[in-house]
Amino acid sequence: MTYAELIHFLESHTDISFEKNQDLASAIAAARAGQGDPLANEILLRLYEANGCDSPEALVDRAKCFEGLAPLRLRSQADDADPHLFRKVLKLSQELDNAFDQESIRARNG
């Protein structure tokens, strides 16, 4: 699965808006500039960088995605973390896993 396919999946299965009516390359550039939603920006960049992407069409790996999100996941589970953030990150993690499961199912079924 490509980075773009993953982000589109996550955007359609969570309440996090990543692209905000712009193409994905522009959304990544805006995230790097610190424009927009800090959580969406962090997710976009962590997934992109953890997978060593050089474009939105680069392939992503499940393990690298979870490794990239590890700091966010740990922060959301801290004793003093905002419960809303915890729920968002939990949902994100579940849907990230779901995206790769769906990809595996499609690959097996041809």
Backbone as JSON, one array per atom type, in Angstrom:
{
  "sequence": "MTYAELIHFLESHTDISFEKNQDLASAIAAARAGQGDPLANEILLRLYEANGCDSPEALVDRAKCFEGLAPLRLRSQADDADPHLFRKVLKLSQELDNAFDQESIRARNG",
  "N": [[0.85, -1.16, 0.0], [0.45, 2.26, -0.66], [1.71, 5.35, 0.74], [-0.1, 7.45, 0.24], [-2.48, 5.98, -0.24], [-2.83, 4.86, 2.3], [-3.18, 7.16, 3.92], [-5.53, 8.2, 2.8], [-7.28, 6.12, 3.46], [-7.17, 6.24, 6.29], [-8.19, 8.8, 6.68], [-10.8, 8.46, 5.82], [-11.77, 6.7, 7.7], [-11.44, 7.67, 10.24], [-11.89, 10.5, 12.45], [-10.12, 12.43, 11.75], [-8.82, 14.97, 9.81], [-6.74, 15.05, 7.15], [-5.94, 16.08, 4.63], [-7.4, 18.4, 4.04], [-8.8, 19.68, 1.83], [-6.76, 19.89, -0.1], [-4.04, 18.74, -2.19], [-2.13, 15.81, -1.35], [0.67, 16.13, -1.26], [0.87, 18.87, -0.87], [-0.38, 19.03, 1.6], [1.48, 17.7, 3.2], [3.65, 19.45, 2.99], [2.49, 21.7, 4.21], [2.14, 20.66, 6.77], [4.78, 20.33, 7.54], [5.45, 22.99, 7.74], [4.07, 23.67, 9.92], [1.42, 24.39, 9.77], [-2.07, 24.3, 10.27], [-3.91, 21.57, 11.8], [-2.34, 20.39, 14.67], [-2.21, 17.66, 15.56], [-2.99, 16.12, 13.29], [-0.94, 16.95, 11.59], [1.31, 15.91, 12.93], [0.84, 13.16, 12.73], [0.78, 12.79, 9.91], [3.46, 13.47, 9.26], [5.0, 11.77, 10.91], [4.31, 9.19, 9.96], [5.13, 9.42, 7.31], [7.9, 9.97, 7.52], [8.82, 7.79, 9.07], [8.59, 5.7, 7.34], [10.38, 6.37, 5.44], [9.6, 7.8, 3.2], [9.62, 9.34, -0.05], [7.83, 10.47, -1.6], [4.23, 10.85, -1.9], [3.44, 8.51, -3.13], [5.07, 6.5, -2.32], [5.8, 3.26, -0.95], [4.44, 1.88, 2.09], [4.98, 0.38, 5.32], [3.59, -1.8, 7.71], [4.81, -2.29, 10.29], [6.75, -0.24, 10.39], [5.08, 1.97, 10.33], [3.71, 1.76, 12.79], [5.92, 1.96, 14.48], [6.71, 4.57, 13.92], [4.56, 6.0, 14.95], [4.78, 5.5, 17.62], [5.82, 7.37, 19.66], [3.68, 9.22, 19.82], [1.59, 7.53, 20.54], [2.46, 6.63, 23.07], [2.51, 9.08, 24.45], [-0.22, 9.67, 24.43], [-1.17, 7.8, 26.17], [-0.32, 8.48, 28.64], [-0.61, 9.19, 32.16], [-1.61, 11.76, 32.63], [-2.75, 12.46, 30.25], [-4.96, 13.85, 27.81], [-8.23, 12.63, 27.66], [-9.7, 12.71, 25.29], [-7.72, 12.88, 23.31], [-6.51, 10.4, 23.77], [-8.59, 8.64, 22.95], [-8.79, 9.34, 20.23], [-6.23, 8.61, 19.25], [-6.21, 5.91, 19.85], [-8.31, 5.0, 18.18], [-7.15, 5.72, 15.73], [-4.92, 3.97, 15.73], [-6.23, 1.49, 15.66], [-7.51, 1.67, 13.18], [-5.34, 1.96, 11.51], [-4.18, -0.55, 11.71], [-6.34, -1.98, 10.66], [-6.32, -1.01, 8.01], [-4.02, -2.21, 6.92], [-4.72, -4.88, 7.29], [-6.94, -5.07, 5.56], [-5.62, -4.6, 3.15], [-4.02, -6.89, 3.0], [-5.98, -8.87, 2.77], [-7.12, -8.16, 0.3], [-4.9, -8.64, -1.33], [-4.59, -11.42, -1.07], [-6.95, -12.34, -2.18], [-6.69, -11.65, -4.76]],
  "CA": [[0.0, 0.0, 0.0], [1.23, 3.5, -0.69], [1.44, 6.35, 1.77], [-1.34, 8.14, -0.14], [-3.61, 5.08, 0.01], [-2.99, 4.76, 3.75], [-3.74, 8.42, 4.45], [-6.94, 8.27, 2.36], [-8.01, 5.16, 4.28], [-7.29, 6.78, 7.66], [-9.08, 9.96, 6.66], [-12.18, 8.02, 5.66], [-12.16, 5.84, 8.8], [-11.28, 8.37, 11.51], [-12.4, 11.88, 12.37], [-8.96, 13.29, 11.55], [-8.73, 15.47, 8.44], [-5.33, 15.2, 6.81], [-5.66, 16.84, 3.4], [-8.04, 19.72, 4.13], [-9.08, 20.2, 0.48], [-5.55, 20.11, -0.88], [-3.41, 17.47, -2.52], [-1.37, 15.26, -0.24], [2.0, 16.75, -1.22], [0.68, 20.2, -0.25], [-0.69, 18.8, 3.02], [2.75, 17.37, 3.85], [4.41, 20.71, 3.07], [1.84, 22.52, 5.23], [2.44, 20.04, 8.06], [6.18, 20.68, 7.85], [5.46, 24.41, 8.07], [3.32, 23.84, 11.16], [0.11, 24.97, 9.49], [-3.19, 23.38, 10.43], [-4.12, 20.79, 13.02], [-1.08, 19.79, 15.12], [-2.29, 16.2, 15.62], [-2.96, 15.62, 11.91], [0.41, 17.2, 11.09], [2.23, 14.96, 13.54], [0.59, 11.84, 12.15], [1.26, 12.82, 8.53], [4.92, 13.49, 9.2], [5.58, 10.56, 11.53], [4.13, 8.07, 9.04], [5.95, 9.7, 6.12], [9.32, 9.85, 7.85], [9.12, 6.44, 9.56], [8.66, 4.82, 6.18], [11.39, 6.88, 4.52], [8.92, 8.17, 1.95], [10.11, 10.48, -0.81], [6.64, 10.99, -2.28], [3.02, 10.19, -1.4], [3.26, 7.23, -3.79], [6.01, 5.52, -1.75], [5.18, 2.17, -0.2], [4.56, 1.93, 3.54], [5.05, -0.9, 6.0], [2.84, -1.78, 8.97], [5.7, -2.16, 11.46], [7.35, 1.1, 10.38], [4.02, 2.92, 10.69], [3.5, 1.71, 14.24], [7.12, 2.52, 15.11], [6.65, 6.02, 13.76], [3.52, 6.57, 15.83], [5.02, 5.1, 19.02], [5.87, 8.5, 20.61], [2.33, 9.76, 19.98], [0.8, 6.55, 21.29], [2.91, 6.69, 24.46], [2.03, 10.36, 25.0], [-1.68, 9.62, 24.61], [-1.47, 6.86, 27.24], [0.22, 8.99, 29.91], [-1.63, 9.41, 33.2], [-2.2, 13.1, 32.54], [-3.16, 12.7, 28.87], [-6.34, 14.22, 27.52], [-8.98, 11.44, 27.24], [-10.09, 12.86, 23.89], [-6.54, 12.5, 22.54], [-6.36, 8.95, 23.92], [-9.59, 7.98, 22.09], [-8.42, 9.58, 18.83], [-5.05, 7.83, 18.92], [-6.64, 4.52, 19.89], [-9.04, 4.78, 16.93], [-6.15, 5.78, 14.67], [-4.15, 2.72, 15.77], [-7.11, 0.41, 15.21], [-7.76, 1.81, 11.74], [-4.07, 1.69, 10.84], [-4.13, -2.01, 11.64], [-7.4, -2.36, 9.73], [-5.89, -0.7, 6.64], [-3.09, -3.25, 6.47], [-5.49, -6.12, 7.2], [-7.72, -5.0, 4.31], [-4.65, -4.75, 2.06], [-3.64, -8.31, 2.96], [-7.13, -9.61, 2.27], [-7.2, -7.89, -1.13], [-3.77, -9.32, -1.99], [-4.86, -12.86, -1.09], [-8.09, -12.61, -3.06], [-6.31, -11.32, -6.13]],
  "C": [[0.9, 1.23, 0.0], [0.85, 4.39, 0.48], [0.11, 7.05, 1.48], [-2.56, 7.26, 0.13], [-3.88, 4.95, 1.5], [-3.65, 6.01, 4.32], [-5.21, 8.55, 4.04], [-7.8, 7.31, 3.19], [-8.24, 5.73, 5.68], [-8.24, 7.97, 7.7], [-10.54, 9.54, 6.56], [-12.68, 7.17, 6.84], [-11.95, 6.45, 10.19], [-11.88, 9.76, 11.37], [-11.25, 12.89, 12.25], [-8.88, 13.68, 10.07], [-7.27, 15.76, 8.12], [-5.09, 16.14, 5.63], [-6.3, 18.21, 3.36], [-8.2, 20.4, 2.76], [-7.84, 20.6, -0.3], [-4.94, 18.76, -1.23], [-2.48, 17.07, -1.39], [0.03, 15.87, -0.13], [1.92, 18.13, -0.57], [0.38, 20.06, 1.24], [0.58, 18.47, 3.8], [3.59, 18.63, 4.02], [3.82, 21.62, 4.14], [2.13, 21.97, 6.63], [3.87, 20.37, 8.48], [6.31, 22.14, 8.28], [4.68, 24.71, 9.35], [1.96, 24.48, 10.97], [-0.96, 23.91, 9.69], [-3.2, 22.67, 11.77], [-2.82, 20.11, 13.46], [-1.1, 18.26, 15.16], [-2.21, 15.6, 14.21], [-1.56, 15.8, 11.32], [1.4, 16.18, 11.63], [2.06, 13.57, 12.93], [1.11, 11.77, 10.71], [2.77, 12.67, 8.46], [5.55, 12.24, 9.8], [5.46, 9.35, 10.61], [5.04, 8.22, 7.82], [7.42, 9.43, 6.42], [9.69, 8.44, 8.32], [9.28, 5.45, 8.42], [9.7, 5.27, 5.16], [10.82, 7.29, 3.18], [9.61, 9.36, 1.29], [9.0, 11.09, -1.66], [5.42, 10.3, -1.68], [2.78, 8.82, -2.02], [4.23, 6.16, -3.29], [5.25, 4.46, -0.96], [5.42, 2.33, 1.29], [4.46, 0.53, 4.11], [4.35, -0.79, 7.35], [3.74, -1.53, 10.17], [6.31, -0.77, 11.53], [6.32, 2.15, 10.76], [3.81, 2.94, 12.2], [4.72, 2.23, 15.0], [7.11, 4.04, 15.05], [5.65, 6.68, 14.69], [3.75, 6.27, 17.3], [5.1, 6.3, 19.98], [4.48, 9.11, 20.86], [1.47, 8.81, 20.81], [1.18, 6.56, 22.77], [2.42, 7.96, 25.15], [0.53, 10.32, 25.29], [-2.08, 8.7, 25.75], [-0.94, 7.32, 28.6], [-0.92, 9.25, 30.89], [-2.33, 10.75, 33.08], [-2.67, 13.46, 31.13], [-4.65, 13.05, 28.78], [-7.1, 12.97, 27.04], [-9.42, 11.49, 25.77], [-8.93, 12.46, 22.96], [-6.35, 10.98, 22.61], [-7.33, 8.22, 22.98], [-9.24, 8.14, 20.62], [-7.25, 8.69, 18.4], [-5.37, 6.34, 18.95], [-7.37, 4.16, 18.59], [-8.08, 4.78, 15.74], [-5.36, 4.47, 14.6], [-4.98, 1.55, 15.27], [-7.31, 0.47, 13.7], [-6.48, 1.63, 10.93], [-3.9, 0.18, 10.66], [-5.15, -2.53, 10.63], [-6.99, -2.13, 8.28], [-4.97, -1.79, 6.11], [-3.77, -4.61, 6.4], [-6.27, -6.17, 5.89], [-6.81, -5.19, 3.1], [-4.24, -6.21, 1.9], [-4.76, -9.17, 2.38], [-7.26, -9.4, 0.76], [-6.1, -8.62, -1.89], [-4.03, -10.82, -2.11], [-5.97, -13.22, -2.07], [-7.84, -12.22, -4.51], [-6.91, -10.06, -6.57]]
}
